[in-house]
Amino acid sequence: MSDNPIPEPDKAEGAPHPRDTTSLLGQSVAQSAFAEAFNSDRMHHAWLITGPQGIGKATLAWQIAKFLLAQPTDSGGMFGATPTKAETLTIAPDHPVSRRIAALAEPRLFLCRRPWHEKGKKLRQNITVEETRKLKGFFNLSATDGGYRIAIVDSADEMNVAAANALLKILEEPPEKTVLLLISHQPSRLLPTIRSRCRKLTCAPLGANDMAAALSNAGFSAGDDGHALSILSNGSVGEAIRILSGDGLSLYSELVAMAASAPDVNRTAVLRLANSCTGKTAEARYTATLRLFFLMLARLARFGALQPAVVDEAAQGEARMLAKLAPNATAARRWANLAQELSARSAHARAVNLDPSSVILDMMLKLNETARG
């Protein structure tokens, strides 16, 4: 897949794909819950794997898929008597199932994700109904060896309405010997009927030690910036990798410095930031700027509401900036409202392909205006 020019929507830029991750850190509770269900013959046909983005949900789904597909096909497995107990979900990288999955050549596994739009030369914004119809067709086929058939939906949050309804029909009448693994960052946005037909597996944010180990396994190191990275990523190794790959720590420091000067923000600095987000090669920079800008607004709202005595700074001078712009609960509400307003506006801007520099300029001017109270 490394030679494939088409980007994979379920892969964080700069990080290994979850199917290629050989060890899963920090999710022992979720792993144990699935192993217990398998060992006690209480397997469910659909599992909803939830938690913040980038903490290992997809890695867990691929680990489960490898584990189930590696089970002997004549043992009854999860749909019959299980002769042996699962002590671990880990399958060796040189196992035939692992090798086939790494090459996306496992015939008993279907991956449902946002498709590539050939005409537009970009990934579609949603998982379309055509993709879930392919999933139904896959489940209508019998496995040649009588084993399990597994489907991973990554992420279920990205299904459009028609796709979600098509998936619901599959969940209502699941074929025999099938397991659906739905990955969701925000399960509250899914149809209640989809949630009710799945067993939930909750993944937790990674602790500092697991975060450091996961970054090392992915070929990254936070170095002396580990504390700031931990704050900004909120225990998400995927987010930490995105921050490191996009020079996000420096970008966040830049945003904090500009906010600290509000309501007299430096126009030259704002223009420089806006211009850096424009152009075909600046898409990642634009995305990172939006993400970190909204994170800063969230930290402003939280600080104003809670008024903590001590602040864990993610950038130099952040504590002073927070105290200046969010001195009370009233200010907190202003920042929360601004975040909601600008989030909707930035989503619309992307939908209609507005110039990124205009979007960034508008956001910073709104921040400056809000700082005036």
N, C-alpha and C positions, 0 to 999 in steps of 0.2 A: 504493500500500500504506500510505501514511502515514495515511490515513483509516480504515484497517481496525482495529476495536477488538480483534480477536483478536491476542494477542501471538505473535511469531515465536520459536520455541524456539532457532533458530540465529542469533539476533541479540543482541549484547551491549547491555545497557540503556544508552541515551545515545549509542551509536555508530551510524554508518551500517551498513546491512546489507552483508555481504561482496559481494553482487552489484552494489552501488552504488559500491563502492570502485574508483576509476579507476586507481590505481597501487599496486603491491605492492612494499614495501621489505624489503630484507634477505634475500630468498629467491632470489638469482640462481643459486645452485647447483642448486636444485630446478627452476627454470625452464629452465636450460640442459640439464639431464638430460632433461626432457620434449621440448624442442625437438630435441635430438640424436636421440632415438628417432623422432620424427616425420620428421626429415630423412633418416634412414637406412632408413626403411620397416621399423622394428622395433617398431611400435606393439603394445602389449598391450591386451587387451579390458577389463582391470580394473587400476586403480591405487589403492594404499593410501597415502594422504597422512597422514604421521604427524609428531608433534612435540608439545611442550607446548601447552596450550590458550591461544588468543588470540594466536598469533604470525603468523597469516596463512594457515593451511592452507585455510580455507574460501574466502578471497579467491583463492588459487591455483586451487582447484577451479573457481570461477566463471570465472576468467580462461581456464583450459583449455577449459571448455565453450564460451565465446564464440569462442575461437580456432577450435576444431574446427567449430562450426556455421557459422562465417563462410567456411569453405573452399568453393571452387567445387564444385558437385555433379557436374560432368562430368569432373573431372580424375583420378578414381581415388583421390585423397587418400591417406589412410593405409592404405587397403586395396588400393591399386594403385600405379601409377607417380605419383610426386609431381613435377610439372613445375618447381616453384620451391621454394627452401629457406626455411624460417622463420627470420627474423632476430630476431623478437620475438613474444611471445605476446599482446601488447597489441592490442586492437581498439578503435577510436575510439568514444567514447560516443554519437556520432550515427549509428553504423552501424545498419542495421535490426535486426540480431541483438541488439545492445546494448540498443536501445530495447524490443524485445519481451521480452528477459530482465528488464529493469528493471521491466516491468509484469507479470512472471510470465505472459506470453502467448506464449511460444515453444513451439509444438506439438511440437517435436522434443526437448524437455528435460523430464525428470521429476525433481521434488524429493521425496525421501523423508526425512521428519523426524517428530518426535513430533507426533501429531495432537491436535486440540482435542476435549475431552470436553464435548459440548454440555450434557448433563444436569448434570455437576458444575461447569460453567462454569470449567474450568481445563485446562491442558495435561496430557496423560497423562505418566506418569513414564517410559514406554518407547516405542520404535517398535514398533508391534504387527504381528502377522502379516498383518492386513488391509492394512497399508500396503505390505508387500513383495509381497503378491498383486496390488495395484494396479500395482506395478512390473513384475511379470511380464506383466500385461495390456498395459501400455504397450509393452513390447518385442515383444509378439506382433503389434503393428500395424506395418505398413510405412510408412516415411516417404513422404509424397506426392511429394516431389521426388527420391527416391532417395538422399538424403544420410544423414548420421549421426544416430543417436539417442543422447542422452547422459542418464545418470542420476547425480544427486548424492545420496549418503546422508550426512546430517549430524545426529548423528554415528553411525558404525557401533557405537560403544561402547554406545549407548542401545537397541539392539535386544534384545528379549526372546528367549528360547531358540527359540520357534517362528518368530519373524521371522528369526533368524540361519540357521536350517535352511532356510527358504524361499529366502533369498538365496543360500545355498550351492548350491541346485539350479540357480539361474540362472547362477552362476559356472561350474558344471560343464558346462553346455551353453549357452554364450552365443550369442544370435542374431547373425546377420551384421550388420555395420556398426553395432555398438553399443559404447559405452564406459561403464564404471561408474567413478565417482570416489568412493571411500570415505574419509571423513574420520575419523581415529581419534586421540584423545588418549592412549589407553592400549592399543596394539595387542596387548599380551600377554594382554589379557582376551578377545580375539576367538578364535573357533574356529581351531585350527591349520590346518584344511582351508581356511578362508577366507583366511588369510594366505598359504598356499602357492599360491593361485590368483591372487594379485595381484602386480603389480610395485610395489615400494616407492619412494615419494618422501619423503625426510626433510626437514622444515623445521627451521631453527635459531632459537634465541632471538635477538631483535634486539639489536644493539649500541646504545650510548648515542645516537649520531647518528641512526641509523635510527629509534630509538624516539621521539626528539624530533620528527623529521620526520613520522612516522606520526601522532603525537598532534596535531600542527598540522593535518595533512590532515583529521583527524576533528573539528577544531574545539576541541581541548583544549590546555592548556599546563600544564606542571608547575611553572613559575615557579621559585622558590627551593627547591622541594622535590624537584627532579629526582633527586638522589642517593638519597634515601629511597624515592622511587617506583620507581627502577630496582631497588633491592634487593628490595622487596616484590613487585614484578611479575615478577621473574626473567626479564626480556627479553620479556615478553608484553604487547603493546600492548592486547589485549583486557582483560587483568587490570588494567593501568594505568588504563584508562578506567573499569572497575568501581570501582577504588579512588577515583579522583577524583570520580566521580558520587555515590558513597555516603559522601563525607567519610571515606574509609578511613584516611587518614594520621592524622587526629585520633583515630579509633577505635583504631588500633593503639597510639598513644601512651597512650591510656587503659588498654588491656589491659596494656601493659608496666608502667605505674605500679602497677596493682593487683598484678601478679605480683611486683614488686619488694618489696612489703610482706609477701608470704608468708614464713613461715606464720602471720602475723597480718594477713591481708588485711582491708581496710576493708569491713565488711559493708554500710555505707551506700552506698558506691560500687558494690558488687556489685549491690545491690537496684536502684539507679538504672539500671545497665546492663541488668539483666534486664527491668525494666519498659519500657525503651525499645524492646525487641524484641517487645512484645506489641501485638496489634491488627491489624486488616485492612490498615492502611496501613504497617505496620512489617515486612512480609515481607522487603523488601530489606535493612533494617537487621539482621534476624535472620540472613539468609544471609551478609551481610558479616561479622557477628560470629563466626559459626562458622568461616568461611574464614580469617579473620585469627587466630583463637584457635589453630587447628591449625597455621597457619604459625609462630606463636610457639613452639608445642611442638616443631615440627621444628627450629627454630633452637636451641632449648635442647638437644635431643638431639645436634645436629651440633656445637655448641660443646663439650659435655661429652666427646664422642668425640675431637674433633680438638685441643682446647685451643689455639686459635690465639693468637699473641702480640698480634695486632691485630684488632679487630672493626670491621667496617663497620656503624655504627649506623643503624637505620631509624627510631629514635625516641630522644629524649633520655633518657639513663640506661639504655639497653638493655645496654650493655657491663657495667655494674655488676650489673644484674639477672642476666645470663647467668653471670657469674663466681660470683655468690652461690648460684644455684640449680643450676648444673651444673658443679661443680668437678672432676669426674673421670668416667671411663668408667662407673662404677657408676650415677651419677646420670643419665648419658646413657641408659642402658638403662631406668631408671625412667620417664623422660619419653617415650621411644619406646613403651614398653608402655602408658603412659597415653593417648598419642595413638591407638593402635590400639583400646584399650578404648572411649574416648569417641567415636571415629568410628563404631564399630558401634552404640553406644547412641544417638547423635544421628540416625543413619539410621533406626533403629527408631522413635525418637520422631516423626520426620516421617511415617513410614509409618502410624502410628496416631494422628496429629494431636494429640500431646501439647502442652500449653501451652508456648510458647517461653520464657517467663520461668522456668518450672520447669527446663527443659533448661539454660539459662544458669546458673542458681543451682547446679544439680548439678555442672556442669563446673567452675565456679570453686571450689566446695567440695572437689572432687577434686584440683584444682590445689593448694589450700592444704594438703590432707592429704599429698599427695606431696612437697611442699616440706619437710615435717617429717622426711622420710627414713625 
